[in-house]
Amino acid sequence: MKNNFLQDFIKQKQIYLFIAPGLILLLVFNYYPIFTALYRCMYTWDGVTAKFIGFGNFTRMINDHALRSSVPNVLFLTFFAVGVALTIPLIAAEVVFNLKNERSRYFYRVLFTIPMVVPWMVTLMVWRFIYDPQAGILNQILTGMGLKKFTGVWLGDPKIVLWCLAFIAFPWVAGFNFLIYMAGLENISTEIYDSALIDGATGFIRFLKIDIPLIMGQIKLIFIMTIITQIQAFQNVLVLTKGGPGYSSMVPGYVMYRSAFMYTRMGYASAIGVAIAIFLLGLTIINMKFIKTTIEYES
């Protein structure tokens, strides 16, 4: 086996040389931090000095009020994001896919893709302006409509701050999920649609009986990707609320960030990161092993 690898390396050394820079960067910036976190989560570490404490950081997580408060918050945001990702982009993709005019289909694909090139930080700045209690567009619109009693300090109200965070990027159509659904729909054979038309399966019936089953792989991918993204994410909280008011918008990712870069508790932050990674790894394994589509069973 070793000789075969050496022979292959010698024969294709130029290919290995081309991929070497990318592989080195991957090891340094992706895998090295992972193994460092797995090692340092057993220490009290401030970035300079370290002391071994075993599972002390994980025990501390149980008693961390900020972390415990963040769990229901991130679950709410995750459930909301999953519900949106599995419905609205799919409906938009279905509508665009069924347009008869090819030029119109191309126009709307481009229209829904353009926002992807806008940096997310710019989007957050726009939404911070929208929610601003003094000069924000939302309060101005409500005031102009004679609904001043419904104005509020949107990101400063613990009762609605999570809803405000969830509604960022409304109407949730543009982006990666839309393109995945479009690719799945365009990959369906026209012969299947012709057969469905002969059998009288059109409109909503075709959507339920043909389109959804045949893009179940894409739905499954978006489902697990949305969960992973939402549980890890904290940039919205970092920019807009800092976890407040109180802990009403705190999420685990921001607790990890705050522990590492505000309180220099690198070991504890590593433990939180490892816990999140283990949880997401478990969800991914369950998704891949036990949640299978019809096509996967047949193959």
Backbone bond lengths (Angstrom), bond angles and torsions (degrees), N, CA, C in turn:
res aa  C-N    CA-C-N  psi(-1)  N-CA   C-N-CA  omega(-1)  CA-C   N-CA-C  phi
1 M - - - 1.471 - - 1.522 110.46 -
2 K 1.342 115.60 -42.34 1.462 120.81 179.97 1.511 110.73 -65.43
3 N 1.347 116.71 -42.22 1.462 120.60 179.91 1.528 110.92 -64.42
4 N 1.343 116.20 -38.78 1.458 119.63 179.10 1.526 110.86 -62.48
5 F 1.341 116.08 -40.36 1.464 119.41 179.23 1.522 110.78 -65.02
6 L 1.342 116.90 -42.96 1.467 120.36 179.96 1.522 111.21 -64.18
7 Q 1.342 116.42 -41.40 1.460 119.61 178.90 1.535 111.01 -64.03
8 D 1.331 114.76 -42.46 1.466 118.79 178.40 1.518 110.66 -64.13
9 F 1.335 117.48 -40.21 1.463 121.64 179.32 1.522 111.21 -62.97
10 I 1.314 116.69 -41.43 1.469 120.94 -179.23 1.531 110.26 -66.91
11 K 1.341 115.90 -42.36 1.460 119.65 -177.68 1.528 111.86 -67.97
12 Q 1.340 116.16 -35.05 1.465 119.92 -174.63 1.531 111.49 -119.04
13 K 1.313 115.55 36.60 1.468 119.80 -175.97 1.523 112.48 -62.01
14 Q 1.319 117.50 -31.29 1.461 119.72 179.51 1.533 111.18 -64.74
15 I 1.336 115.97 -39.05 1.466 120.06 178.33 1.521 109.82 -64.36
16 Y 1.330 117.25 -44.11 1.462 120.73 179.28 1.526 111.47 -64.01
17 L 1.331 116.73 -34.10 1.463 119.71 178.01 1.531 110.84 -67.30
18 F 1.328 116.89 -35.99 1.464 120.42 178.88 1.525 111.69 -67.32
19 I 1.325 117.34 -38.60 1.472 119.59 -177.50 1.529 112.30 -86.19
20 A 1.335 117.28 -9.57 1.467 120.64 -176.86 1.532 113.19 -60.03
21 P 1.354 120.30 -46.30 1.477 118.87 -179.88 1.527 113.24 -58.94
22 G 1.336 116.53 -44.79 1.459 119.56 178.50 1.515 112.00 -64.13
23 L 1.340 116.59 -39.11 1.464 120.37 179.55 1.520 111.13 -66.24
24 I 1.325 117.07 -40.83 1.466 120.77 179.30 1.535 110.42 -64.24
25 L 1.326 117.00 -44.72 1.465 120.19 178.45 1.524 111.09 -63.14
26 L 1.333 116.50 -38.29 1.467 120.67 178.38 1.521 110.68 -62.81
27 L 1.331 116.24 -43.91 1.460 120.10 -179.80 1.523 111.73 -66.02
28 V 1.329 116.84 -40.38 1.463 120.70 -175.42 1.516 112.05 -73.88
29 F 1.341 117.01 -44.91 1.461 120.35 -171.40 1.525 114.26 -98.57
30 N 1.323 118.41 -10.98 1.458 120.55 178.92 1.527 112.75 -115.98
31 Y 1.324 116.07 -55.88 1.457 119.07 -174.20 1.523 113.15 -79.09
32 Y 1.330 118.07 -36.61 1.461 119.82 178.93 1.531 112.19 -61.08
33 P 1.348 119.57 -46.06 1.468 118.36 176.29 1.526 113.65 -60.67
34 I 1.342 116.98 -34.59 1.462 119.94 179.49 1.519 110.49 -63.05
35 F 1.325 116.45 -49.81 1.467 119.69 -178.72 1.522 111.37 -68.58
36 T 1.325 117.24 -31.96 1.462 120.17 175.40 1.519 111.13 -63.56
37 A 1.336 116.12 -42.79 1.466 120.29 178.82 1.522 110.80 -64.53
38 L 1.329 117.31 -41.39 1.466 120.35 178.76 1.525 111.48 -61.83
39 Y 1.320 116.25 -32.81 1.465 120.98 -179.96 1.527 111.11 -81.51
40 R 1.326 117.42 -45.56 1.468 121.58 -173.41 1.527 113.35 -77.62
41 C 1.326 117.88 -15.21 1.468 118.48 179.53 1.516 112.30 -65.77
42 M 1.312 117.33 -12.32 1.466 121.93 178.00 1.529 112.06 -94.13
43 Y 1.340 117.31 8.02 1.462 121.29 -175.11 1.532 110.89 -127.44
44 T 1.320 114.87 153.96 1.466 119.56 160.25 1.523 105.25 -86.12
45 W 1.294 116.60 113.12 1.464 122.20 -169.81 1.510 109.23 -136.33
46 D 1.311 116.79 125.60 1.459 121.71 179.60 1.520 112.44 -104.84
47 G 1.327 115.98 13.37 1.451 120.96 -177.47 1.510 112.99 97.62
48 V 1.349 116.45 -15.57 1.467 121.04 179.91 1.526 110.00 -123.86
49 T 1.313 116.46 -60.74 1.464 121.72 -179.29 1.520 110.08 -103.51
50 A 1.327 115.10 149.16 1.456 120.27 -177.89 1.521 109.93 -138.58
51 K 1.331 115.57 146.56 1.459 122.53 177.23 1.518 108.53 -137.61
52 F 1.316 116.24 128.22 1.455 120.95 -176.93 1.528 110.29 -71.42
53 I 1.355 116.57 129.31 1.475 120.92 178.38 1.523 111.40 -132.32
54 G 1.331 117.49 12.06 1.461 120.01 178.49 1.524 112.06 64.66
55 F 1.344 115.01 -125.83 1.464 120.30 -178.60 1.529 112.17 -93.37
56 G 1.334 116.36 21.19 1.459 120.54 -178.31 1.517 113.57 -60.26
57 N 1.356 116.82 -37.47 1.464 119.59 179.36 1.524 111.76 -66.14
58 F 1.331 116.09 -35.98 1.467 119.50 179.63 1.526 110.73 -71.98
59 T 1.327 116.74 -34.48 1.465 119.98 174.90 1.520 110.37 -65.23
60 R 1.306 115.53 -39.00 1.461 120.27 179.72 1.525 111.41 -63.93
61 M 1.325 117.53 -33.13 1.450 121.17 179.41 1.524 111.80 -59.69
62 I 1.332 117.17 -34.65 1.463 121.16 -178.58 1.521 110.74 -64.88
63 N 1.332 116.65 -34.66 1.463 121.70 -176.83 1.526 113.55 -96.47
64 D 1.317 117.63 3.97 1.463 121.76 -178.74 1.532 108.72 -81.81
65 H 1.323 116.58 110.12 1.470 120.93 -176.27 1.528 111.26 -63.91
66 A 1.329 116.99 -39.26 1.466 120.42 179.62 1.532 110.73 -63.07
67 L 1.326 116.42 -42.22 1.462 119.92 -179.28 1.521 111.06 -69.16
68 R 1.318 117.25 -41.26 1.467 120.30 178.78 1.527 110.89 -65.02
69 S 1.324 116.58 -36.87 1.462 119.79 178.16 1.520 111.84 -69.53
70 S 1.327 116.44 -25.69 1.462 119.85 -176.38 1.524 113.14 -77.23
71 V 1.324 117.72 -21.85 1.471 120.65 -175.31 1.527 111.97 -63.70
72 P 1.350 120.02 -54.16 1.478 117.83 178.15 1.528 112.92 -61.80
73 N 1.336 117.34 -30.90 1.466 120.03 178.44 1.523 111.48 -64.55
74 V 1.325 116.31 -46.95 1.464 119.34 -177.99 1.526 110.62 -70.89
75 L 1.331 117.78 -30.89 1.466 119.84 175.94 1.526 110.87 -65.80
76 F 1.333 116.39 -42.30 1.473 120.29 177.61 1.524 110.58 -60.33
77 L 1.337 116.75 -49.55 1.462 120.55 -178.66 1.525 111.48 -63.84
78 T 1.339 116.71 -35.21 1.465 120.70 -179.83 1.516 111.26 -69.80
79 F 1.335 117.21 -46.62 1.466 120.17 178.90 1.529 110.82 -61.06
80 F 1.326 116.32 -41.15 1.463 120.28 178.87 1.527 110.32 -63.51
81 A 1.334 116.90 -46.04 1.466 120.95 -178.04 1.521 111.41 -65.30
82 V 1.333 117.38 -39.19 1.464 120.60 178.48 1.525 110.24 -64.59
83 G 1.330 116.46 -44.25 1.456 119.76 178.23 1.515 112.51 -59.38
84 V 1.327 116.20 -41.55 1.466 120.77 178.85 1.525 110.56 -68.07
85 A 1.339 117.03 -46.02 1.464 121.26 -175.31 1.524 112.77 -64.20
86 L 1.328 116.69 -29.40 1.463 120.01 -177.35 1.529 113.38 -90.52
87 T 1.316 117.34 -1.54 1.466 119.12 -176.82 1.526 113.20 -124.40
88 I 1.322 116.99 -65.69 1.468 120.24 -169.39 1.535 112.75 -64.31
89 P 1.338 121.23 -49.16 1.471 118.53 176.54 1.523 112.68 -62.39
90 L 1.341 117.11 -32.83 1.462 120.44 178.07 1.523 110.93 -65.54
91 I 1.318 116.94 -44.09 1.469 120.67 178.54 1.526 110.13 -63.32
92 A 1.334 116.88 -43.33 1.467 120.29 178.83 1.526 110.96 -62.28
93 A 1.319 116.69 -43.30 1.465 120.37 179.36 1.522 111.13 -64.31
94 E 1.327 116.69 -39.35 1.461 120.53 178.87 1.524 111.23 -63.97
95 V 1.326 116.25 -42.36 1.468 120.44 179.34 1.525 110.68 -64.18
96 V 1.326 117.23 -46.97 1.467 120.97 -179.25 1.526 110.54 -65.30
97 F 1.323 116.83 -40.01 1.471 120.94 -179.34 1.525 111.93 -62.54
98 N 1.317 116.39 -32.89 1.466 120.07 -176.39 1.524 113.51 -90.66
99 L 1.325 117.55 4.05 1.461 119.01 173.88 1.530 109.89 -65.97
100 K 1.308 116.89 135.84 1.467 120.66 -176.66 1.521 112.21 -76.71
101 N 1.325 116.38 -32.64 1.454 120.90 -176.83 1.529 109.87 -84.80
102 E 1.317 116.69 118.93 1.457 121.22 -177.62 1.527 111.95 -63.53
103 R 1.329 116.84 -34.87 1.463 120.23 178.18 1.530 110.92 -65.52
104 S 1.326 116.86 -39.42 1.462 120.49 177.75 1.526 110.87 -65.11
105 R 1.327 116.21 -40.70 1.474 119.97 177.69 1.520 110.67 -60.80
106 Y 1.326 115.74 -44.09 1.463 119.54 179.38 1.520 110.77 -64.07
107 F 1.328 117.75 -40.91 1.466 122.04 -179.35 1.526 110.93 -61.04
108 Y 1.332 117.39 -46.37 1.460 120.11 -177.89 1.525 112.09 -72.25
109 R 1.316 117.75 -31.45 1.475 119.66 174.62 1.523 110.23 -62.11
110 V 1.320 115.44 -44.74 1.468 119.71 178.19 1.527 110.55 -65.28
111 L 1.331 116.29 -43.07 1.459 121.13 -178.25 1.526 111.47 -59.81
112 F 1.326 116.95 -41.31 1.460 120.84 -179.01 1.523 112.56 -80.88
113 T 1.320 117.08 -11.34 1.471 120.55 -179.34 1.522 112.16 -94.93
114 I 1.324 117.90 -29.71 1.466 122.00 -176.16 1.540 112.77 -53.52
115 P 1.347 120.36 -43.40 1.478 118.92 -179.51 1.518 114.74 -58.88
116 M 1.339 117.94 -18.54 1.461 120.43 179.24 1.520 112.25 -65.48
117 V 1.338 117.42 -24.83 1.457 120.32 -177.53 1.530 111.81 -85.33
118 V 1.328 117.00 -8.92 1.465 120.64 178.71 1.533 108.31 -81.06
119 P 1.341 119.05 125.89 1.466 120.50 178.86 1.528 111.51 -55.79
120 W 1.331 116.27 138.80 1.462 120.13 -177.25 1.520 111.86 -61.32
121 M 1.332 116.94 -30.26 1.465 120.52 178.55 1.526 110.80 -61.98
122 V 1.324 117.07 -36.59 1.464 120.71 177.47 1.525 109.87 -64.45
123 T 1.316 116.32 -42.78 1.468 120.47 177.68 1.521 111.20 -60.03
124 L 1.320 117.00 -42.18 1.460 120.58 179.71 1.529 111.41 -65.74
125 M 1.328 116.94 -37.77 1.460 119.84 177.27 1.527 111.26 -63.88
126 V 1.322 116.27 -39.06 1.468 120.24 177.74 1.522 110.32 -63.27
127 W 1.333 116.69 -44.85 1.461 119.73 -179.20 1.526 112.09 -69.85
128 R 1.307 117.13 -30.78 1.467 118.72 175.29 1.527 109.99 -65.05
129 F 1.331 116.49 -37.55 1.459 120.06 175.99 1.528 111.20 -67.50
130 I 1.340 116.56 -39.48 1.467 120.22 178.57 1.520 111.06 -60.16
131 Y 1.338 116.58 -41.16 1.465 121.23 -176.80 1.533 113.76 -86.55
132 D 1.320 117.11 -3.06 1.465 119.64 -177.92 1.535 110.20 -57.16
133 P 1.342 118.71 127.77 1.475 120.56 -175.57 1.524 113.67 -70.41
134 Q 1.331 118.01 -21.36 1.466 120.56 -177.10 1.528 112.05 -95.67
135 A 1.322 116.49 -57.41 1.465 120.28 -175.21 1.516 112.73 -112.05
136 G 1.327 117.70 10.39 1.459 121.43 -175.81 1.519 113.55 -66.14
137 I 1.333 115.26 146.04 1.466 120.84 -178.70 1.519 111.18 -62.77
138 L 1.316 117.38 -38.92 1.455 120.39 -175.86 1.526 111.85 -61.68
139 N 1.322 116.81 -47.95 1.466 119.57 178.12 1.525 111.96 -65.60
140 Q 1.331 117.04 -35.84 1.463 120.15 178.88 1.518 111.49 -66.16
141 I 1.329 117.18 -40.06 1.467 120.78 178.22 1.521 110.63 -64.20
142 L 1.331 115.82 -45.38 1.461 119.88 179.61 1.533 111.37 -62.71
143 T 1.332 115.85 -41.10 1.468 119.93 178.05 1.524 110.97 -64.46
144 G 1.332 117.03 -43.92 1.448 121.46 179.34 1.519 113.24 -63.53
145 M 1.341 116.99 -26.55 1.462 121.29 178.91 1.527 112.28 -89.03
146 G 1.329 116.49 4.43 1.455 120.04 -178.60 1.508 113.82 77.52
147 L 1.325 116.81 22.21 1.462 121.89 -178.55 1.528 110.59 -115.11
148 K 1.331 115.49 42.22 1.457 119.56 -176.17 1.516 112.64 -60.48
149 K 1.335 117.37 -27.70 1.464 119.83 -179.25 1.532 111.89 -66.50
150 F 1.340 116.89 -16.94 1.465 120.58 179.18 1.533 112.37 -92.98
151 T 1.329 117.87 -3.78 1.465 119.65 176.47 1.522 109.60 -69.86
152 G 1.327 115.74 159.58 1.452 117.81 -178.40 1.512 112.57 -167.75
153 V 1.309 114.72 177.16 1.468 121.66 174.09 1.520 105.62 -92.08
154 W 1.303 116.44 84.53 1.453 122.50 -164.62 1.524 113.28 -57.53
155 L 1.317 116.87 -51.44 1.464 119.79 -178.48 1.526 112.47 -83.85
156 G 1.318 116.65 -3.20 1.461 120.44 178.90 1.513 113.57 -105.66
157 D 1.314 117.31 4.52 1.465 122.03 -179.76 1.530 108.42 -103.91
158 P 1.327 119.60 113.63 1.472 121.39 -177.18 1.520 113.97 -62.60
159 K 1.343 117.19 -19.30 1.458 119.76 -178.11 1.535 112.54 -79.21
160 I 1.315 116.93 -25.86 1.464 119.15 -175.03 1.523 113.60 -124.02
161 V 1.333 118.34 0.23 1.462 119.66 -174.38 1.530 111.61 -62.23
162 L 1.336 117.94 -36.75 1.463 119.66 178.85 1.525 111.59 -66.52
163 W 1.328 116.65 -37.63 1.461 119.77 176.51 1.527 110.69 -64.75
164 C 1.327 116.22 -37.94 1.473 120.09 177.56 1.529 111.05 -62.84
165 L 1.332 116.63 -42.37 1.463 120.41 177.73 1.525 110.95 -66.41
166 A 1.329 116.51 -38.40 1.462 120.36 -178.51 1.529 111.58 -66.63
167 F 1.339 117.34 -31.42 1.459 120.37 -175.60 1.526 113.02 -85.41
168 I 1.326 116.95 -0.01 1.467 119.03 175.24 1.530 109.11 -62.50
169 A 1.325 116.69 139.26 1.470 125.22 -177.64 1.517 112.51 78.24
170 F 1.341 117.95 12.00 1.466 120.47 172.13 1.537 108.88 -53.16
171 P 1.330 119.89 135.60 1.466 130.26 13.01 1.521 115.05 -95.57
172 W 1.314 119.34 19.38 1.471 123.61 169.82 1.525 114.51 65.00
173 V 1.319 118.12 23.36 1.464 120.24 -176.64 1.521 111.23 -91.62
174 A 1.328 115.92 -48.33 1.459 119.88 -171.12 1.516 111.49 -71.17
175 G 1.341 114.65 150.18 1.454 117.85 170.37 1.508 115.75 124.85
176 F 1.320 113.14 -161.95 1.455 123.85 -171.47 1.526 112.00 -60.50
177 N 1.340 117.42 -44.55 1.460 120.63 -176.77 1.530 111.39 -63.04
178 F 1.313 116.29 -41.29 1.461 120.55 177.85 1.523 111.12 -58.41
179 L 1.336 117.09 -44.48 1.461 120.88 -179.14 1.523 111.89 -65.98
180 I 1.338 117.36 -37.90 1.460 120.54 178.87 1.528 110.27 -64.45
181 Y 1.332 116.79 -44.72 1.465 120.03 178.17 1.524 111.04 -63.33
182 M 1.335 116.91 -41.70 1.460 120.00 178.98 1.525 110.96 -62.27
183 A 1.329 116.72 -42.57 1.468 120.11 178.95 1.522 110.94 -62.18
184 G 1.344 116.37 -41.33 1.454 119.66 179.01 1.523 112.27 -64.49
185 L 1.320 117.40 -42.73 1.462 120.77 179.99 1.529 111.44 -66.80
186 E 1.323 116.53 -40.44 1.467 119.89 -178.81 1.527 111.85 -71.69
187 N 1.336 116.83 -16.26 1.460 120.48 179.43 1.530 112.34 -85.34
188 I 1.330 117.22 -9.13 1.461 120.82 178.84 1.528 109.31 -73.43
189 S 1.301 116.65 132.45 1.462 121.40 -177.00 1.525 111.22 -63.95
190 T 1.329 115.46 139.38 1.473 119.93 177.07 1.526 111.22 -65.82
191 E 1.338 117.85 -24.20 1.458 120.75 178.01 1.524 111.27 -63.01
192 I 1.331 116.14 -35.72 1.455 120.02 178.17 1.512 110.10 -65.43
193 Y 1.326 117.03 -42.19 1.462 120.59 178.47 1.532 111.50 -66.26
194 D 1.322 116.66 -36.91 1.465 119.83 177.59 1.524 110.98 -64.11
195 S 1.336 116.00 -41.95 1.466 119.98 178.40 1.522 110.84 -65.51
196 A 1.348 116.12 -40.20 1.463 120.01 178.91 1.514 111.05 -63.80
197 L 1.352 116.59 -37.91 1.456 120.55 179.66 1.532 111.01 -65.04
198 I 1.320 116.37 -39.25 1.469 120.96 177.94 1.528 110.33 -64.13
199 D 1.337 116.27 -38.47 1.469 121.34 -179.40 1.515 112.99 -80.13
200 G 1.336 116.75 -2.44 1.455 120.28 177.98 1.510 114.67 85.31
201 A 1.350 117.68 12.85 1.470 121.33 179.18 1.521 108.88 -88.66
202 T 1.311 115.75 98.53 1.459 121.06 179.83 1.521 110.21 -130.79
203 G 1.337 115.30 167.39 1.454 120.61 175.00 1.522 113.31 59.62
204 F 1.317 115.61 -130.21 1.460 121.56 -174.58 1.528 111.80 -66.06
205 I 1.346 117.23 -33.88 1.465 120.91 178.94 1.527 109.88 -63.43
206 R 1.332 116.31 -43.71 1.469 119.57 178.17 1.522 111.19 -63.65
207 F 1.325 116.27 -38.10 1.468 121.19 178.67 1.530 110.86 -60.78
208 L 1.330 116.45 -43.43 1.468 120.51 -177.71 1.526 112.53 -76.08
209 K 1.327 116.67 -42.13 1.458 120.60 -170.85 1.526 114.43 -90.03
210 I 1.326 116.68 -23.22 1.469 119.28 -175.54 1.529 111.70 -118.54
211 D 1.329 116.74 -56.86 1.459 119.87 -172.97 1.530 112.08 -62.63
212 I 1.319 117.33 -53.20 1.468 119.84 -176.45 1.530 112.40 -61.10
213 P 1.366 119.49 -47.76 1.478 117.67 178.23 1.527 113.71 -60.17
214 L 1.339 116.72 -35.22 1.459 119.40 -175.32 1.529 113.49 -83.39
215 I 1.324 118.24 -12.04 1.467 120.02 173.77 1.529 110.42 -112.88
216 M 1.335 116.62 20.58 1.453 119.91 -179.49 1.529 111.68 -62.41
217 G 1.322 117.16 -28.94 1.465 119.71 175.69 1.516 111.59 -62.83
218 Q 1.337 116.61 -42.40 1.465 121.10 177.35 1.530 110.74 -66.80
219 I 1.315 117.02 -40.22 1.469 120.47 178.43 1.521 110.53 -62.35
220 K 1.307 116.23 -42.01 1.464 121.46 178.47 1.522 110.87 -63.24
221 L 1.332 116.99 -42.44 1.467 120.98 178.35 1.517 111.25 -62.00
222 I 1.334 116.92 -48.08 1.464 120.61 -179.34 1.519 111.03 -64.41
223 F 1.315 117.38 -36.12 1.466 122.04 178.94 1.530 110.95 -58.45
224 I 1.317 117.09 -52.48 1.470 119.53 -176.28 1.520 111.13 -74.74
225 M 1.348 118.09 -34.63 1.460 120.77 178.76 1.527 111.18 -65.94
226 T 1.325 116.97 -38.16 1.464 120.48 179.19 1.522 110.63 -66.40
227 I 1.324 117.12 -41.95 1.466 120.17 178.32 1.524 110.54 -62.24
228 I 1.326 117.14 -46.98 1.469 121.01 -179.63 1.522 110.54 -60.34
229 T 1.327 116.30 -46.25 1.464 120.46 -178.34 1.521 111.69 -62.71
230 Q 1.317 117.15 -45.15 1.464 120.79 -175.01 1.522 112.31 -69.39
231 I 1.322 117.51 -39.34 1.463 119.89 -178.45 1.526 110.79 -70.51
232 Q 1.320 117.28 -31.73 1.459 120.60 178.56 1.523 112.49 -80.79
233 A 1.319 117.76 -28.75 1.465 121.77 -167.87 1.527 112.26 -69.12
234 F 1.325 114.87 145.44 1.462 120.99 172.79 1.525 111.88 -151.63
235 Q 1.326 118.09 1.40 1.467 120.32 -176.38 1.524 112.02 -63.49
236 N 1.339 117.43 -36.47 1.468 119.40 178.26 1.524 111.07 -61.76
237 V 1.332 115.65 -43.69 1.462 120.88 179.42 1.523 110.43 -68.03
238 L 1.307 117.49 -41.05 1.463 122.19 -179.37 1.529 111.14 -60.27
239 V 1.311 117.03 -43.39 1.460 121.02 -175.12 1.529 111.92 -81.61
240 L 1.336 117.97 -37.55 1.461 120.54 -168.58 1.524 114.70 -100.42
241 T 1.321 119.11 -38.05 1.476 119.02 -169.83 1.518 114.96 -128.97
242 K 1.331 118.56 -18.87 1.473 122.06 -174.51 1.536 111.80 56.29
243 G 1.324 116.07 29.36 1.452 120.63 178.73 1.509 114.97 85.82
244 G 1.312 118.04 -5.75 1.462 121.81 -175.47 1.510 113.21 -95.14
245 P 1.323 115.70 -176.30 1.479 127.13 -5.05 1.530 111.75 -64.54
246 G 1.301 116.57 137.46 1.458 120.64 -173.61 1.516 109.40 62.88
247 Y 1.332 115.64 -124.16 1.462 120.94 175.14 1.533 111.05 -114.15
248 S 1.321 117.05 21.37 1.461 120.78 -171.71 1.528 113.46 -69.05
249 S 1.333 118.47 -19.21 1.457 120.45 176.75 1.530 111.51 -125.56
250 M 1.316 116.98 17.72 1.460 121.21 179.44 1.526 110.67 -68.84
251 V 1.335 116.26 140.18 1.460 122.19 176.31 1.528 108.10 -129.88
252 P 1.350 118.22 156.30 1.474 120.12 -176.36 1.522 113.84 -56.71
253 G 1.332 117.16 -38.50 1.464 119.31 -179.66 1.513 112.18 -61.00
254 Y 1.335 117.27 -37.86 1.457 119.77 179.58 1.524 111.15 -74.34
255 V 1.336 117.73 -33.21 1.468 120.22 173.93 1.529 109.47 -60.65
256 M 1.325 116.90 -42.69 1.463 121.88 177.91 1.525 110.46 -62.88
257 Y 1.325 116.94 -47.82 1.466 121.11 179.78 1.521 111.16 -61.04
258 R 1.325 116.92 -44.80 1.456 121.04 -178.46 1.524 110.99 -65.55
259 S 1.316 116.83 -40.43 1.469 120.48 179.02 1.524 111.47 -62.87
260 A 1.338 115.60 -38.74 1.465 119.71 -176.13 1.520 112.64 -77.86
261 F 1.332 117.87 -48.09 1.459 120.54 -167.25 1.534 114.19 -105.90
262 M 1.330 117.74 -10.63 1.455 119.41 175.59 1.523 111.66 -105.86
263 Y 1.338 116.24 -35.20 1.461 120.91 -177.82 1.520 112.87 -112.93
264 T 1.347 117.65 3.01 1.472 124.49 179.43 1.532 112.22 49.71
265 R 1.322 116.52 37.37 1.467 121.00 173.53 1.528 107.76 -97.84
266 M 1.325 115.78 70.96 1.453 121.32 -174.08 1.529 112.00 -64.24
267 G 1.319 116.88 -37.97 1.457 120.36 179.77 1.514 111.65 -64.51
268 Y 1.328 116.51 -43.90 1.457 120.61 179.10 1.528 110.96 -66.57
269 A 1.335 116.27 -40.06 1.463 120.27 176.99 1.533 110.63 -62.92
270 S 1.327 117.04 -38.34 1.464 120.90 177.26 1.521 110.63 -62.79
271 A 1.338 116.59 -39.65 1.464 120.76 178.94 1.532 110.81 -63.51
272 I 1.328 116.73 -42.14 1.468 120.01 177.73 1.536 109.93 -63.06
273 G 1.327 116.52 -43.30 1.462 120.10 178.48 1.516 112.32 -62.14
274 V 1.323 117.18 -40.70 1.465 121.14 178.42 1.522 110.42 -65.45
275 A 1.333 117.31 -41.85 1.467 120.83 178.70 1.528 110.97 -61.86
276 I 1.329 116.95 -43.61 1.465 120.59 177.92 1.522 110.51 -63.07
277 A 1.346 116.68 -42.37 1.467 120.91 -178.98 1.526 111.39 -64.15
278 I 1.334 117.14 -41.45 1.467 120.62 179.23 1.527 110.60 -64.17
279 F 1.332 115.47 -42.81 1.465 119.79 179.06 1.528 110.73 -61.34
280 L 1.333 117.29 -46.39 1.462 120.99 -178.50 1.525 111.21 -68.95
281 L 1.327 116.85 -35.02 1.471 120.28 176.72 1.520 110.44 -63.10
282 G 1.336 115.80 -41.96 1.461 119.78 177.90 1.520 111.74 -62.34
283 L 1.347 117.20 -44.01 1.462 120.53 177.70 1.527 111.70 -61.77
284 T 1.326 116.29 -40.26 1.462 120.25 -179.63 1.515 111.29 -65.43
285 I 1.329 116.72 -42.21 1.468 120.59 178.96 1.523 110.48 -63.15
286 I 1.329 116.68 -44.49 1.467 120.57 177.92 1.526 110.34 -60.35
287 N 1.318 115.67 -43.06 1.465 120.35 -179.76 1.525 111.64 -62.98
288 M 1.333 116.91 -42.58 1.458 121.05 -176.47 1.526 112.27 -75.99
289 K 1.334 117.01 -34.89 1.457 120.88 -173.59 1.522 113.47 -87.93
290 F 1.319 116.38 -40.54 1.461 119.34 -167.69 1.516 114.46 -112.71
291 I 1.327 118.56 -20.21 1.462 120.53 179.27 1.518 107.43 -103.63
292 K 1.320 116.45 92.98 1.452 121.67 -175.24 1.523 111.14 -113.18
293 T 1.323 115.15 146.13 1.452 120.60 177.04 1.524 109.62 -87.88
294 T 1.324 116.24 168.26 1.463 121.16 -179.58 1.522 110.89 -61.24
295 I 1.328 116.40 -40.31 1.468 120.08 -178.79 1.512 110.25 -64.31
296 E 1.334 118.05 -38.04 1.448 121.31 179.91 1.531 110.95 -65.80
297 Y 1.333 116.40 -37.88 1.465 119.10 176.99 1.508 111.74 -64.23
298 E 1.357 115.94 -42.26 1.457 119.81 -178.04 1.518 111.28 -66.48
299 S 1.334 117.15 -35.81 1.460 119.85 -178.75 1.516 111.66 -75.67
